[in-house]
Amino acid sequence: MKFLNQHAIITGGSSGIGKATAKLLAQQGANISIIARDRAKLDLAKQEIETVRVNSNQQVLALVADVAKQSENKAAIRTAIEQLGNPDILITSAGMAYPGYFADIPLEIFEQTMAVNYLGSLYSTRAVLPAMETKQKGHIVLISSGAGLIGLYGYSAYSPSKFALRGLAESLRGELKTKGIKVSIVYPPDTDTPQLVQENKTKPLETKKITASAETWTAEGVAQAIVRGIEQKIFAIAPGWEMNILHRWHSLLTPLLNWYFDRLVSQVGQKNSKLS
Ligand SMILES: NC(=O)c1ccc[n+]([C@@H]2O[C@H](COP(=O)([O-])OP(=O)(O)OC[C@H]3O[C@@H](n4cnc5c(N)ncnc54)[C@H](OP(=O)(O)O)[C@@H]3O)[C@@H](O)[C@H]2O)c1
């Protein structure tokens, strides 16, 4: 059991990718702290994680906090450390996505997306750092997205927050390595979770067309890639061949992808003008 007696703190651990990762780590002996806003969802997730524990001494802690509020984020992590000890792993999976046409997305959504996805991860990282520095070990895993590698039509609020995480991970990697702390950045593909269901409600037709051909993963599949990435100390965890190619070649591929996406967008435009 690779994670026996380790302590993993997972923001957004009450749902989707965060919860699936929490369960996999619990199956390998880890103690788990999950952080999210909704108490009822947290309690259900805690029960689910407890059912897959490998021994009854393993602890699962469910803490309410809005990660975008620095004081709440810090307090939750302080409680997790007080109760379950210094963290070995931090996974920042708490996130939100609100696709739409740029001019239609309320400015508050741009601010909130940056606050939850980017600042929320940053605050959690700062909060675990002193404990990890004391132990001179630890692994910080930031969850970005394929939309953190290329800007996508309809994702003008979301993509920048995920690009920011990539910048943070790349800047921190070398700096924290000198302190014995590893950093990873994850680029999940479309994954069947409540977030994706929510996204599909506001996704422009053009965005649907662009993302239609991409394979949709299960949260469990992405969680397996994350846990494997942690075990193998991989910096950039890109589940599946599509994300792998995108991660390695995105700068070269962007002109080709833009040409292809623009064609898809113009097809939607033509269809709409025929209908009107
Ligand atoms: N699903 C995809 O297709 C996909 C693709 C690429 C990347 N991602 C990224 O993967 C991560 C996990 O997404 P998911 O698809 O697993 O979504 P999900 O199932 O909707 O889970 C999101 C989690 O984040 C929590 N959360 C949201 N806002 C929060 C806040 N302000 N403070 C604390 N917790 C908050 C939610 O709980 P509460 O609502 O109770 O707070 C929930 O536990 C996100 O960062 C997302 O951007 C997802």
The ligand as an SDF file (V2000), in Angstrom:
LIG
                    3D

 48 52  0  0  0  0  0  0  0  0999 V2000
  -15.2160   17.6850  -15.3150 N   0  0  0  0  0  0  0  0  0  0  0  0
  -14.4110   18.0730  -16.2820 C   0  0  0  0  0  0  0  0  0  0  0  0
  -14.7140   17.8610  -17.4760 O   0  0  0  0  0  0  0  0  0  0  0  0
  -13.0960   18.7260  -15.9590 C   0  0  0  0  0  0  0  0  0  0  0  0
  -12.1410   18.8270  -16.9830 C   0  0  0  0  0  0  0  0  0  0  0  0
  -10.9240   19.4530  -16.7070 C   0  0  0  0  0  0  0  0  0  0  0  0
  -10.6740   19.9440  -15.4470 C   0  0  0  0  0  0  0  0  0  0  0  0
  -11.6130   19.8330  -14.4600 N   0  0  0  0  0  0  0  0  0  0  0  0
  -11.2950   20.3860  -13.1500 C   0  0  0  0  0  0  0  0  0  0  0  0
  -11.2940   19.3510  -12.1960 O   0  0  0  0  0  0  0  0  0  0  0  0
  -11.6430   19.9010  -10.9190 C   0  0  0  0  0  0  0  0  0  0  0  0
  -12.7610   19.0720  -10.3130 C   0  0  0  0  0  0  0  0  0  0  0  0
  -13.9070   19.2290  -11.1250 O   0  0  0  0  0  0  0  0  0  0  0  0
  -15.0650   18.1350  -11.2010 P   0  0  0  0  0  0  0  0  0  0  0  0
  -15.4040   17.9930  -12.6140 O   0  0  0  0  0  0  0  0  0  0  0  0
  -14.7000   16.9660  -10.3810 O   0  0  0  0  0  0  0  0  0  0  0  0
  -16.2520   18.9900  -10.5360 O   0  0  0  0  0  0  0  0  0  0  0  0
  -17.3710   18.6470   -9.4600 P   0  0  0  0  0  0  0  0  0  0  0  0
  -17.7470   17.2150   -9.4900 O   0  0  0  0  0  0  0  0  0  0  0  0
  -18.4300   19.6790   -9.6770 O   0  0  0  0  0  0  0  0  0  0  0  0
  -16.6160   18.9360   -8.0780 O   0  0  0  0  0  0  0  0  0  0  0  0
  -16.2150   20.2250   -7.7310 C   0  0  0  0  0  0  0  0  0  0  0  0
  -15.8400   20.2000   -6.2790 C   0  0  0  0  0  0  0  0  0  0  0  0
  -15.3330   21.4810   -5.9090 O   0  0  0  0  0  0  0  0  0  0  0  0
  -16.0780   21.9590   -4.7700 C   0  0  0  0  0  0  0  0  0  0  0  0
  -16.0950   23.4210   -4.8560 N   0  0  0  0  0  0  0  0  0  0  0  0
  -16.5630   24.1990   -5.8520 C   0  0  0  0  0  0  0  0  0  0  0  0
  -16.4090   25.4870   -5.5370 N   0  0  0  0  0  0  0  0  0  0  0  0
  -15.8280   25.5200   -4.3160 C   0  0  0  0  0  0  0  0  0  0  0  0
  -15.4420   26.5670   -3.4410 C   0  0  0  0  0  0  0  0  0  0  0  0
  -15.6030   27.8610   -3.7670 N   0  0  0  0  0  0  0  0  0  0  0  0
  -14.8760   26.2380   -2.2510 N   0  0  0  0  0  0  0  0  0  0  0  0
  -14.7000   24.9410   -1.9000 C   0  0  0  0  0  0  0  0  0  0  0  0
  -15.0590   23.9150   -2.6800 N   0  0  0  0  0  0  0  0  0  0  0  0
  -15.6250   24.2130   -3.8700 C   0  0  0  0  0  0  0  0  0  0  0  0
  -17.4450   21.3100   -4.9060 C   0  0  0  0  0  0  0  0  0  0  0  0
  -18.1600   21.2360   -3.6710 O   0  0  0  0  0  0  0  0  0  0  0  0
  -19.1500   22.4100   -3.1760 P   0  0  0  0  0  0  0  0  0  0  0  0
  -19.9430   22.8530   -4.3650 O   0  0  0  0  0  0  0  0  0  0  0  0
  -19.9710   21.7900   -2.0990 O   0  0  0  0  0  0  0  0  0  0  0  0
  -18.2750   23.4870   -2.6320 O   0  0  0  0  0  0  0  0  0  0  0  0
  -17.0250   19.9260   -5.3470 C   0  0  0  0  0  0  0  0  0  0  0  0
  -16.5710   19.1620   -4.2550 O   0  0  0  0  0  0  0  0  0  0  0  0
  -12.0240   21.3540  -11.1570 C   0  0  0  0  0  0  0  0  0  0  0  0
  -10.9370   22.1780  -10.8410 O   0  0  0  0  0  0  0  0  0  0  0  0
  -12.3050   21.3890  -12.6470 C   0  0  0  0  0  0  0  0  0  0  0  0
  -12.1220   22.6590  -13.2020 O   0  0  0  0  0  0  0  0  0  0  0  0
  -12.8170   19.2190  -14.6800 C   0  0  0  0  0  0  0  0  0  0  0  0
  1  2  1  0
  2  3  2  0
  2  4  1  0
  4  5  1  0
  4 48  2  0
  5  6  2  0
  6  7  1  0
  7  8  2  0
  8  9  1  0
  8 48  1  0
  9 10  1  0
  9 46  1  0
 10 11  1  0
 11 12  1  0
 11 44  1  0
 12 13  1  0
 13 14  1  0
 14 15  2  0
 14 16  1  0
 14 17  1  0
 17 18  1  0
 18 19  2  0
 18 20  1  0
 18 21  1  0
 21 22  1  0
 22 23  1  0
 23 24  1  0
 23 42  1  0
 24 25  1  0
 25 26  1  0
 25 36  1  0
 26 27  1  0
 26 35  1  0
 27 28  2  0
 28 29  1  0
 29 30  1  0
 29 35  2  0
 30 31  1  0
 30 32  2  0
 32 33  1  0
 33 34  2  0
 34 35  1  0
 36 37  1  0
 36 42  1  0
 37 38  1  0
 38 39  2  0
 38 40  1  0
 38 41  1  0
 42 43  1  0
 44 45  1  0
 44 46  1  0
 46 47  1  0
M  CHG  2   8   1  16  -1
M  END
$$$$
